């Protein structure tokens, strides 16, 4: 295929972005990174390759890091990346991504952040409906520009980001928190044992035992299980999530988010 867009998405923001970009540049349906890793599709011969994923603690989600490590592409592959984020000032991963690709003999030709509604319940409430609508409308306009620049072959490298200076500390915190996150998640009395959380977990770190979900080591703190639970029964200790709302991109259905993983 001439162009392929790979993505990872927990609550739909990056999937919506990947789908919009793929449609505008004439690519096929975007490919979920976990599924690509499972099927061997991280080895690709496409001419143009896109990576669309969310920013976690100014770093990669675990799935994305693994995908980048295993990615095999031709040295002349035209690579672009669009990273969704819930808070505008944060960043720092684009330069790291460029460096990681360079070590593999690959070049990141185009890189951009895309502001989307927040879905991280550890740092605050999901935005109000009105605020989400404003952000998503602006994101649509940004996606038009981004896709046009990608299609035209414009170069847009990673630029200096002041907050990137604290990125090593943020990544260290991410690794520490995700390393014990399986101990912080639990399901309350509203849990029906439906298994939605099991399907939502890209890393297959959740199972149902005695009618309740059980988490195991290796969580990447994507919070898909937390946000997508239909009973809102799942909570994350210390986050106040039991008092907060939940988020899913309004144009991405539950079935799409649950069926996309490998």
C-alpha positions as CSV (number, residue, x, y, z in Angstrom):
1,X,0.0,0.0,0.0
2,X,1.2,3.5,-0.8
3,X,0.3,5.0,2.6
4,X,-0.4,3.4,5.9
5,X,-1.5,5.1,9.2
6,X,-0.8,3.3,12.4
7,X,-2.4,4.4,15.6
8,X,-3.0,3.6,19.3
9,X,-6.0,5.0,21.1
10,X,-7.6,4.4,24.5
11,X,-10.8,6.6,24.3
12,X,-11.0,7.5,20.6
13,X,-9.1,10.8,20.2
14,X,-6.1,9.3,18.4
15,X,-8.4,6.9,16.4
16,X,-10.5,9.9,15.2
17,X,-7.4,11.8,14.2
18,X,-5.8,8.8,12.4
19,X,-9.0,8.2,10.5
20,X,-9.3,11.8,9.4
21,X,-5.7,12.0,8.3
22,X,-5.9,8.6,6.5
23,X,-9.0,9.7,4.6
24,X,-7.5,13.0,3.6
25,X,-4.2,11.6,2.3
26,X,-5.8,8.7,0.5
27,X,-4.6,5.9,2.8
28,X,-6.7,2.9,3.7
29,X,-8.3,2.3,7.1
30,X,-5.8,3.1,9.9
31,X,-4.2,0.1,11.5
32,X,-4.2,-0.3,15.3
33,X,-0.6,-0.8,16.6
34,X,-1.4,-3.7,18.9
35,X,-3.0,-5.6,16.1
36,X,-0.1,-4.7,13.8
37,X,2.4,-6.1,16.4
38,X,0.4,-9.3,16.7
39,X,0.1,-9.8,12.9
40,X,3.6,-8.8,12.0
41,X,2.4,-5.7,10.2
42,X,5.0,-3.6,11.9
43,X,7.2,-4.7,9.0
44,X,5.9,-2.6,6.2
45,X,6.9,-1.6,2.7
46,X,4.6,1.4,2.3
47,X,6.0,4.6,0.8
48,X,4.4,6.9,3.4
49,X,3.9,5.8,7.0
50,X,2.0,7.7,9.8
51,X,2.1,7.3,13.6
52,X,-0.8,8.7,15.6
53,X,-0.9,8.2,19.3
54,X,-1.6,10.0,22.6
55,X,1.0,11.7,24.9
56,X,1.4,10.0,28.3
57,X,3.5,11.9,30.8
58,X,5.5,13.5,28.0
59,X,6.3,10.1,26.8
60,X,5.1,7.1,24.7
61,X,2.4,4.7,25.8
62,X,4.0,1.3,26.3
63,X,2.3,-0.1,23.1
64,X,3.7,2.7,21.0
65,X,7.2,2.3,22.4
66,X,7.1,-1.4,21.5
67,X,5.8,-0.6,18.0
68,X,8.5,1.9,17.3
69,X,11.1,-0.6,18.6
70,X,9.8,-3.3,16.2
71,X,9.0,-1.1,13.2
72,X,10.8,-2.2,10.0
73,X,10.5,0.1,7.0
74,X,12.6,1.2,4.1
75,X,15.2,4.0,4.6
76,X,13.4,6.1,2.1
77,X,10.0,5.8,3.8
78,X,8.2,9.1,4.3
79,X,7.3,9.1,8.0
80,X,5.0,11.5,9.9
81,X,3.7,11.6,13.4
82,X,0.7,13.3,15.0
83,X,0.5,13.1,18.8
84,X,-2.7,14.0,20.6
85,X,-2.6,15.7,24.0
86,X,-5.1,16.9,26.5
87,X,-3.2,19.9,27.7
88,X,-1.6,22.3,25.3
89,X,1.7,23.2,27.1
90,X,2.8,19.5,27.5
91,X,5.0,17.8,24.9
92,X,8.6,16.6,24.6
93,X,8.1,13.3,22.9
94,X,8.6,14.4,19.2
95,X,12.3,14.9,19.5
96,X,12.6,11.5,21.3
97,X,10.6,9.9,18.5
98,X,12.8,11.4,15.9
99,X,15.9,10.2,17.7
100,X,14.5,6.7,18.1
101,X,13.7,6.5,14.4
102,X,17.1,7.9,13.5
103,X,18.8,5.1,15.4
104,X,16.9,2.7,13.1
105,X,18.0,4.5,10.0
106,X,14.6,6.2,9.5
107,X,13.8,9.9,9.3
108,X,10.8,11.7,10.8
109,X,9.8,14.2,8.1
110,X,6.7,15.7,9.7
111,X,5.7,16.0,13.4
112,X,2.9,17.8,15.1
113,X,0.8,17.8,18.3
114,X,-3.0,17.9,18.1
115,X,-5.0,19.3,21.1
116,X,-7.9,17.1,22.0
117,X,-10.2,16.8,25.1
118,X,-8.6,15.4,28.2
119,X,-9.3,11.8,29.2
120,X,-6.8,11.4,32.0
121,X,-8.7,11.2,35.3
122,X,-5.5,11.3,37.3
123,X,-4.9,15.0,36.5
124,X,-8.5,16.4,36.6
125,X,-12.1,16.1,35.4
126,X,-13.0,15.4,31.8
127,X,-13.8,18.6,30.1
128,X,-17.4,19.9,29.9
129,X,-19.4,19.0,26.9
130,X,-19.3,22.6,25.6
131,X,-15.5,22.7,26.1
132,X,-15.1,19.4,24.3
133,X,-17.2,20.6,21.4
134,X,-15.0,23.7,21.0
135,X,-11.8,21.7,21.2
136,X,-13.0,19.1,18.7
137,X,-14.2,21.8,16.3
138,X,-10.7,23.4,16.4
139,X,-9.1,19.9,16.1
140,X,-11.0,19.4,12.9
141,X,-9.6,22.6,11.4
142,X,-6.1,21.6,12.6
143,X,-6.5,18.2,11.0
144,X,-7.4,19.7,7.7
145,X,-4.1,21.7,7.8
146,X,-2.0,18.9,9.1
147,X,-3.3,16.4,6.4
148,X,-2.7,19.0,3.7
149,X,0.8,19.6,4.8
150,X,1.5,15.8,5.0
151,X,0.0,15.3,1.5
152,X,2.1,18.1,0.1
153,X,5.3,16.7,1.5
154,X,6.0,19.6,3.8
155,X,8.8,19.2,6.3
156,X,8.0,20.0,9.9
157,X,10.5,18.6,12.4
158,X,10.4,18.6,16.2
159,X,11.2,22.0,17.6
160,X,12.6,23.0,21.0
161,X,10.0,22.6,23.7
162,X,10.7,24.3,27.1
163,X,8.8,21.6,29.0
164,X,10.9,18.9,27.4
165,X,13.5,19.8,30.0
166,X,11.5,18.0,32.6
167,X,10.6,15.1,30.4
168,X,13.1,12.7,32.0
169,X,11.4,13.2,35.4
170,X,8.0,12.8,33.9
171,X,8.9,9.6,32.2
172,X,10.5,8.3,35.4
173,X,7.2,9.1,37.2
174,X,5.2,7.3,34.4
175,X,7.3,4.2,34.7
176,X,7.0,4.2,38.5
177,X,3.2,4.8,38.4
178,X,2.4,2.3,35.7
179,X,4.6,-0.3,37.4
180,X,2.2,-0.4,40.3
181,X,-1.0,0.7,38.6
182,X,-2.4,-2.9,38.7
183,X,-2.6,-2.5,42.5
184,X,-4.5,0.8,42.3
185,X,-7.4,-0.3,40.0
186,X,-10.4,-1.9,41.4
187,X,-14.1,-2.5,40.6
188,X,-16.9,-1.4,42.9
189,X,-20.2,-2.9,43.7
190,X,-21.7,-1.6,40.4
191,X,-19.5,-4.0,38.4
192,X,-21.5,-6.6,36.4
193,X,-18.6,-8.7,35.3
194,X,-19.4,-7.8,31.7
195,X,-15.8,-8.0,30.5
196,X,-15.7,-4.7,28.7
197,X,-12.5,-3.8,30.6
198,X,-10.9,-7.0,29.4
199,X,-11.6,-6.1,25.8
200,X,-10.4,-2.5,26.4
201,X,-7.0,-3.4,27.6
202,X,-4.5,-3.3,24.7
203,X,-1.9,-5.2,26.8
204,X,-4.2,-7.9,28.0
205,X,-3.6,-7.2,31.6
206,X,-7.1,-7.7,32.8
207,X,-9.1,-10.9,33.4
208,X,-12.4,-11.8,35.0
209,X,-12.1,-13.9,38.1
210,X,-15.1,-14.8,40.3
211,X,-17.2,-12.2,38.3
212,X,-14.8,-9.3,38.9
213,X,-11.9,-7.8,36.9
214,X,-8.4,-8.5,38.1
215,X,-5.4,-6.4,36.9
216,X,-1.9,-7.8,36.5
217,X,1.5,-6.2,36.1
218,X,2.3,-4.3,32.9
219,X,-0.4,-1.7,32.9
220,X,0.4,1.4,30.7
221,X,-2.1,3.7,32.5
222,X,-4.1,4.4,29.3
223,X,-7.3,4.4,31.5
224,X,-9.4,2.7,28.8
225,X,-10.9,0.3,31.3
226,X,-11.7,3.3,33.6
227,X,-13.3,5.5,30.9
228,X,-15.1,2.7,28.9
229,X,-16.7,0.7,31.8
230,X,-20.4,1.0,31.0
231,X,-21.3,0.8,34.7
232,X,-18.6,3.3,35.7
233,X,-17.7,0.7,38.3
234,X,-13.9,0.9,37.9
235,X,-11.9,3.3,40.1
236,X,-8.3,4.3,40.3
237,X,-7.1,4.8,43.9
238,X,-5.9,8.3,44.7
239,X,-7.3,9.9,41.6
240,X,-10.8,10.8,42.9
241,X,-12.2,8.9,39.8
242,X,-15.2,7.7,41.8
243,X,-16.4,11.3,41.8
244,X,-15.5,12.2,38.2
245,X,-17.1,11.8,34.8
246,X,-15.8,9.7,32.0
247,X,-14.7,10.4,28.4
248,X,-15.0,8.8,25.0
249,X,-14.6,10.6,21.7
250,X,-18.2,11.3,20.6
251,X,-17.7,10.0,17.1
252,X,-16.0,6.8,18.0
253,X,-18.3,3.9,19.1
254,X,-17.6,1.5,21.9
255,X,-17.5,-1.4,19.5
256,X,-14.7,0.2,17.5
257,X,-12.6,0.8,20.6
258,X,-13.1,-2.7,21.9
259,X,-12.6,-4.5,18.6
260,X,-9.5,-2.7,17.4
261,X,-6.9,-4.5,19.6
262,X,-4.8,-7.5,18.5
